[in-house]
Amino acid sequence: MIMISRKAVDTNVLLYGIDLDSPDKLVIAVDLLDREPIICSQILSEFINVLLKRWKYPKDKIGMIVREVLNTCDFFPITPTTYLKSIELTEKYDFQIFDSIIVASALESGFDTLYSEDLQHKLLVENQLTVINPFI
């Protein structure tokens, strides 16, 4: 039986994928995004929030970028079970609440890898999901 590796990316990978001020990270992020990773609604919401509030992108440009992200990445939902699992993860691993929602979503969807610079590199969560910081 062939095992298919399922990879998810965190918000920072999406951001570096369009950040011309960080060319080294841009190359890495684009490579990961070219592999059609999976994102959840929490990641997309955080991404939009940074584009709008911190980077001051106009709404039409954000719309164009979001359409491209949704064409590039698979999307997995967040369920009520995801939120309950995220509470457990916050207590067990001392994650920030929004990070725990992303990790819970990845676990619930059966992923084996989450690319993120926000969590401990090579952390194994629930004996299933390995966090990899692709930028180190």
Secondary structure in CASP SS format (residue, H / E / C, confidence):
PFRMAT SS
TARGET T0000
AUTHOR 0000-0000-0000
METHOD secondary structure of the structure
MODEL  1
M C 1.00
I C 1.00
M C 1.00
I C 1.00
S C 1.00
R C 1.00
K E 1.00
A E 1.00
V E 1.00
D C 1.00
T H 1.00
N H 1.00
V H 1.00
L H 1.00
L H 1.00
Y H 1.00
G C 1.00
I C 1.00
D C 1.00
L C 1.00
D C 1.00
S C 1.00
P H 1.00
D H 1.00
K H 1.00
L H 1.00
V H 1.00
I H 1.00
A H 1.00
V H 1.00
D H 1.00
L H 1.00
L H 1.00
D C 1.00
R C 1.00
E C 1.00
P C 1.00
I E 1.00
I E 1.00
C E 1.00
S H 1.00
Q H 1.00
I H 1.00
L H 1.00
S H 1.00
E H 1.00
F H 1.00
I H 1.00
N H 1.00
V H 1.00
L H 1.00
L H 1.00
K H 1.00
R H 1.00
W C 1.00
K C 1.00
Y C 1.00
P C 1.00
K H 1.00
D H 1.00
K H 1.00
I H 1.00
G H 1.00
M H 1.00
I H 1.00
V H 1.00
R H 1.00
E H 1.00
V H 1.00
L H 1.00
N H 1.00
T H 1.00
C C 1.00
D E 1.00
F E 1.00
F E 1.00
P C 1.00
I C 1.00
T C 1.00
P H 1.00
T H 1.00
T H 1.00
Y H 1.00
L H 1.00
K H 1.00
S H 1.00
I H 1.00
E H 1.00
L H 1.00
T H 1.00
E H 1.00
K H 1.00
Y H 1.00
D C 1.00
F C 1.00
Q C 1.00
I H 1.00
F H 1.00
D H 1.00
S H 1.00
I H 1.00
I H 1.00
V H 1.00
A H 1.00
S H 1.00
A H 1.00
L H 1.00
E H 1.00
S C 1.00
G C 1.00
F C 1.00
D C 1.00
T E 1.00
L E 1.00
Y E 1.00
S C 1.00
E C 1.00
D C 1.00
L C 1.00
Q C 1.00
H C 1.00
K C 1.00
L C 1.00
L E 1.00
V E 1.00
E C 1.00
N C 1.00
Q C 1.00
L E 1.00
T E 1.00
V E 1.00
I E 1.00
N C 1.00
P C 1.00
F C 1.00
I C 1.00
END
